[in-house]
Amino acid sequence: MIKRIVRLEFQPDKTQNFEGIFQESKSFIKAFDGCLYLELCKDVAVDNVYYTVSHWKDAEALEAYRQSELFTHTWARTKALFSEKPKAYSLQSIEIL
């Protein structure tokens, strides 16, 4: 399983736009083949910073999503709202306690 964490920093006046995009697309992302979990988080200290946390069956499933029409369309709308370049991390658990 792959855990994907993406840090997204938006223009302060564009956060509601992003939340709307997420609401429109979340069920499609969650239903994408290989997506096991999807969560949207907001930074407790910085109002315009969000994180998406998703779990994928494997690296191939994540890559298939990243190459999909769904991702391309959603990302194009989202990236227009950024104030900073996003940071993405793909993680594999070593030990869960």
Steps between C-alpha positions, in 0.01 A plus 500: 500500500613853419407800713500828313514833685480822301551843657301769320542871569235721346453868441314603819190612310485174300457243779121484458551437128726206583258359755230512233719316250578236761130454584420454130776246437546306826251223423656442158852489646393262777330276242808489277641149464767447765404791730451358848469820706466874446517783752519880483677677786559865580807637675414613854739796486475622139149552361592468133697173528327167442617142473351209313571157639421200285580130512550304180515128436846538346721742306340390172152595623624843610671555166188391310303762692764765432475425125120500497259754354357546851836608642587715198171689519500539880867599518464763226224671697686468830846616394363836383426574868847432645719761665793255531608189314340192659713237672413132462629203693442132425557281804507133576444386859783316667335442833160589643468497878 
